[in-house]
Amino acid sequence: MRPLSLLLAVLVAAGPAWAEDRGVVIANARYQNASELADADATAASEAMKAAGFRTVAGADLTAQDLRQALADLLRPDDRPGARIVLLNGRFLNGAGESWYMGTDADRPDLVGAGAQGVPLSLVLGLIKDAQPGAVLLLGLDGEGMDHGAGLENGLGALAAPQGVTVISARRPRPARRRPALLRPGTSVGACWRATT
């Protein structure tokens, strides 16, 4: 848990004491219509975030509707938003300039239906863009894909992160190795990344 511990410490120390730091941790491994995701457990990350004082919403094997409910915690009013960390392990699809994090109930979505069966990452980035002193979106995936219809491809497309938001994506198991170091005080995201590659 060193990378995540480091990141949490840096974000908490840099933000104002009265700000509420929030995190969302979702690990989707068991998809109804796709192979099981390898090494998707994110319990340690959730526990580290809670220990660092983050208000943390955690879930596993969530349907598209449940994904939206978990992420809705980031919509709660907050006059002085603190740091934000979102960790999403699971299956991703992309097409037409958008990427989606898919619910476990996804069933061969096409470009038109992807939004109903998953959550667009542009929305997630928008939910965390006002975080102070910043936000991190961690995306974990493996080399497998899921069946999909026309207009989509497996994996992540190009992501345009707003200023102040860092996006880290990797195939499993690298994200699990990086997260603990991110919680160690005094270590930058870049230093953590270089140390674990």
N, C-alpha and C positions, 0 to 999 in steps of 0.2 A: 504494500500500500504506500510505498514511499513517494512515487510521482504524484498521486492524488493528494496525499497529505501535504506535500510541498505547495502545490497549487492553491489548496485551501488556505494555508497559512499566509501565503503572499496576498491573496485576494482579501482575506479578512483584515490583515494588518494595514492594507492600503486604504480600506474603506472607513467611513465614519462610524463611531461606536454605536450610534443610534439606528443605523441602517439594518434592515432585515435581509440577511443572506438567504437565498433559496436555491434548492436543487431538486432536480427530477432525475430519477434513475429507473430505467425500464430495460428489462432483459427478456426479450422474446426469443425463446429457443424452440418451443414446440408448436410449429405451424400445422394447421389442419391439412393443408394441401402442398406442403414442401418438406424436404428433409429437415431433421432436427439440426439446429445451429450448434456447432461445437463450442464448448467452453464459454457459454453466454452468461453464467452466473455473475451477478454484480452486487451480491450481498455485502461483500467487504467494502466496496466503494460507497454504498449507502450508509453503512455504519461509520465509515471515516468522515463522511460529510456531516452526519448528525453529531459526531464527537467534536467536530470543528465549529459547531454552533449553527449549522445551516438548517433551516426549516426544510425538511426533505420529504418528498413524495416518492415512494418506491413501488414498483409493480413488476410482475413477471407474467409472461404469456398472455398479454392483453389483446383483446379484440380492438378493432378500429375505434369503436365507441368508447371503450375503456381508455385507450390512448388519449383521446381528446379530453376525457375527464381528468386524467392525471396531469396533463399539460395545462389544463385550465387554472391550476393553482398559480401559475405565473401571471395570470390576468387579475388576480386580486389587487385591489387598490393599494398603492404604496407610494406615498409622497416623496420618500427618500429611498429609492431602490438601492439595495446593497449588491453584492456580487451574485452572479448566477452561474450555476454549472448544470448542464444537462448531459446525461450519459444515455445513449440509445444503442443497445446491442440487438441485432436482428437482421432481417431481410430488407433490402432497399431496392427500389426500382427507379428508373429515370427515363425522361423523354421530354421533348419540346422545351428544353431549358429548365425543367423542374426535377427535383428528386423527392421521393416519398419514402417515409419509414412505414413499413406495412404492418397492419394488425395481423394477429395469428389466424383470423378468419378469412384472410384474403383468398380469393378463389379465381385465379386466372384473370386478373384485371387487365383492361386495355387502357389506352391513354385517356379516354373519356371517363372511365370508372375508377381510376387510381385514387382520386381524391376521396371517394366514398369508402375505400378499403384501406386507406392509410392516411398519414398526416404529411403535408408538404413541408420540407425542411425550410423553405423560405418563411413559412409561418413561425416555425420554432425560432429561427434567427430573429424574426421581428419581435417575438415575445421577450427576448433577452437583450436586445440592443441598447436599452437604456440603463443597464446595470452599471453600478459604480463600485469599484474602479474599473470593472470590466466583466466579461463573461466568457465561458468556455463551452463549446459544444464538442463532446467526445462521441465518435461514431465507431462502433465495433461490428465487423462483419467477417464472414469466412469466405472461402473460395466457391461455395455452392450458390446456386440461384434458386429461383422459383418459376414455375410456369406462368406465362403472362400472354396477353393478347397483343394486338397491333399497336405500334407506336411506342413501345416500352422496351427497355433493356435492363438487365440485372445490374446491380451495383449503384454507385453514386455518379451523378453527373457533375458538371462544374458548379461549385457553390460560391456565391458572392457574399462573403461575410461583411456585415456592417462594421464601421470603425469601432474599435473597442471589443470586438468579438473574435476569439481565436477558435478555429475549427481544426480538430485533430481527428483524422480517420485512419484506420488500419485494419488489416485482416487479423483475425485471431491467431495467436494469443497475444500479440504485442500490446494491445491496449491494457491488458491486465498487468503487464510488467511496468507500464508507464505510470499508471494511476497512483501507486503509492508514493513515488518520488515527487509527484506534483504537490504533495502536502507538506514537504519539508521546507521550513523557513529559509529564505534567502536564495532559493533556486528558481531560475526562470524556466518558462515552458521550453524554450529553445535548448537550454542546458540539459534539462531532463530528457528531451527527445534525443539529443546527441549521445547521451550516456547510455541509452538503452537500445540503440540501433547497432 
